Amino acid sequence: MSMLSRTSFISEKNGASSVAYVGSKPQELPEVTLSPEQERKLWRKIDLRLLVIITLMYLFSFMDRGNIGNAELEGLLTQLNLTGNRFNVALTIYFIVRYFCLDLPLKDTRYSQLVAVRFCLGAAEAGFVPGATFYVTMWYPKYKVIYRLALFAGAAGAAGAFSGLLAYAIGFMNNAGDLQGWSWIFIIEGIATVVISVIGVLVLPDYPTTAKFLSTEEKQFVEQQRAIDIEGEAKGTIIEGVLSALTDWQVWTLSIISTSFFTGSYGITFFLP
């Protein structure tokens, strides 16, 4: 077991065994089999370690992009003189960039500064959802990925409810430290995002094979499940895969549904408060 604990697993199957490397020498390891109860406990352990942090990160990310709607109620339009379509431009610039720096406009006193910060926020968050989705696929077989992504996406709904309540409470800090309530909304919610991000860096392992919270057998089992998915994937080049996705009617249908949903969702988030 001590030798296996230093084993680096490779995601490939070789008959009834998995190929691994101890040092530079390849070795065949017997396939790990878990009972249904053991498998449920394994996925639950992974869920608690990964999904909790990822979901919280997405929750605060969604709050950061939407809290400008609540800040509008706390004097943002007046102090920054957001007349005409200036507020709409500040909202739109985020989506043009689509996700670079923190949403912390502590001393933004001009319209141009607000737009610059929203630009940076959009650049910073651009890769979060695709990156989180890719990260999840590194741990779960395909038939378990969709359920986890659904839980992850559910944080957006929770953010909408939680953000409004939090912004209402923060609004009572108006004029504290010579800052209006809208500034405190950005500050406090921005700090929360930074904290959860640091926690994520500390607790999220890079790969299943480097996860210290899994036993050697559990690591090998996870790799076995991913190897099955890899074997079942269609062969071809990356370009062929991209073209296949672009010509798939299901992809376009889902894109239309997502666009329709998020148009209304963001409209409510930004303009209803």
Salt bridges, closest charged atoms under 4 A:
GLU31 OE1 - LYS13 NZ 3.46
GLU37 OE1 - ARG40 NH2 2.51
ASP47 OD2 - ARG148 NH2 2.82
GLU125 OE1 - ARG65 NH2 3.29
GLU218 OE1 - LYS45 NZ 3.02
GLU223 OE2 - ARG226 NH1 3.36
